[in-house]
Amino acid sequence: MKQKETRFILQAELRVMSTVGQPTKIAGHAAKFDSLSEDLGGFRERIAPGAFAKTITTADVRALWNHDANIVLGRNKAGTLRLSEDSAGLAFEVDMPDTQLVRDMVMAPIARGDVNQCSFGFYTVNDKWAKVDGEWIRTLLECDLVDVSPVTYPAYPSTDVAARSLQEAIKREVSPPTDWWRTQIMLRRLDLEM
């Protein structure tokens, strides 16, 4: 059974665009290609160009505030969210709802630069694991995109899903996971539950 993963991207960008007579928009990159993530609990991750190519044409993707399904900023099927892959990564543009809540809670912090990072939620379709210079690297080759989100505090993924994939790679190439892995997974689960 697949479980949703969420990634915060350090190199993401986010900006407000406002034109008189037009809806206010936010735009940026929710993911960057070929950039290594921070340590995600014993491995690092990169996104291959093309990882979102299929999903952005077929999936029903939402733009959410902090991954909160109660605060929908846009939706590609409604035409208020536009997604594309460019040379940098997964680009997005959202026509923002004209509500007081969005103006106060979303637009103002982005315009001030208080919120300038993004995240994306996804299911892994295809990935590849390799040990490079003693470090495990997971490359996301294809993802089913669920949402893109401007975020206040980045949410790291539910490590138990990734750890299970990593454990399979370790079993094939090196050895079973150690107690250190189990401890890291439990710490991350506790972190996520708090």
N, C-alpha and C positions, 0 to 999 in steps of 0.2 A: 504494500500500500504506500503510495506516494504521500509525502507530507510537505506542506508549504515551507519554503525557506525564505528568509529575508536578508538582504545585504545592504549595508551602509557603504557608500563609496566616498573615500576621502577626496578624490579628485573631481567630484561632481561639481556642477555649477548651477546656479539658480539666479534668475533675474526677473524683475517686474517690467512689463512693457505696457505703456499706456498711451493711447492715441485718442484725441477728442472725437466723440461720436462712435467709438468702437468699444467693444468689451475689453476690460483690462485683462491682460494675459500674464501668465508666468511661463518661463521657458528655461530649459537647461539640459543637462545630461544626467540621466538617472544611473547610468553605468558607463564605464570607460573600458575600452578594449585593451588587452595586453598589458594591463597594470596589475601588479601583484597586490593582493589585499594584505591587511595586517594578519597576524597569526590568529587563526580562527579556532584554536584549540588543538594544536599539534599539526596543523597544515596551513598552507596559504593557497589562495585561489586566484585564478585569472579568467577573464572572459574572452573567448575567441571571437574574432569578427564573424558575423553571420549567425551568432547564437540566438538572436532575436528575429531573424529575417522571416521565418515562417509564422511565428506567433503574432507578430504585429499586423499581419494580414488576415489572421483567422480568429484570434482570441477576442473576448469581450473584456477589455482592460479598463480599469478605473484609475483616476488620479485621486488619491486620498490625502488627508492631512494626518501625518503621523501614523499611517496605516490604519486609521480609524474608519471603519465602514459606515459610521454615522455621519461623517463629514466628507461627502463626495464633492470633489471639486470639478470633475469632468469625467467623460466616458467616451471612448473611441466610437462605439456604436451609435452614440447620440451626436457625434460630430463635434463635441466640445473638447476632446483630447485628440491630439495628433501625435503619432509616434513614427519615428524613422531611424534607420541606422545610417550614420554618416561615418566619415573616416575616424572620428574620435570615439564613437560609441552609440549608446541608445539615447537619441535626442527626443525631447518631448516639448509640446506647447499646449497650454490649457487656457481656454476661454473661461475666466473665473466667474462664478455666480455673483450677481450683484445683490448681496445681502449684507446686513450690518455685521453679522457674525463673521463672515468671510473677510470683510474689510478690517475689522478689529483684530480678529484672532490669527488670520493668515497673511493678508496683504501687508499690514503695517510691519510685522516682524521681518518679513522678507525684504520689504523696501528699505528698512533700517539696517539690514545686514545681520540682524540677530539670528535669523534662520537662513543658512546658505548651503545646506547640505541636503542630499537626496538619498533615497533608498528605493529598492525595488523588491517586490515579492514574486516568487516564482516556484515552479516545480521543475525539477531536473528531468529532461528527456534523455540526454546523452552527455556523459562526461568522461574524462580520461584522467587517470592518476599516474603520476611518475615521481620517482625519488630523484631529486636534483641536488647535487652537492650536500647530501645527507638530509635534505628537507623534502617533505611531501608537498607536492604541488597538484592541485586539482584544477583541471581546465574544463570550464563549462562550454560544451560544444553546441548544445541546443537546449533551450529553456521554453517552458510554457509560462508566459508572463501573466501575472495576476493584477499587479498594481504598481504604480510609480507614486512616490510620496515625498514631498518636502518634509524633513524631520527635524525636530528640536534636539532630541537625544537619539543617536543612532541605535537601532536594535540589531544586535548580532544574531546570527541564525540559531535555530534550535539545533545545537551541536549533535544531539543524538542521531539525527538523520544523516548528517555528514559523517559522523563518526562511524556509523554502520557501513557506509560506503568506503570509508578509509580502512576500516577493519578488514573488509573483503580484499582490498588491494594489498594490505599488509600480509594477510594469510597467503595470498598468491606469491608474493615476492620476498617476504622476509620471515616474519614469525607472528604468532598471535599477539593481540594487544596486551600490554602490561597493566599492572594495577594502577600505574600513573594515568593511563587512559581512562579507566573506570572512574578514578577520582576526579579528573578534569570534567568528564561528562556529568557526573553528579553535581559538581560545583556550578556548572553552567545551568543545569536544570533548576537548581535552587535559586540562582540569580534570576532566571526568567520567571519563576513563580512569585518572587517577592514584589 
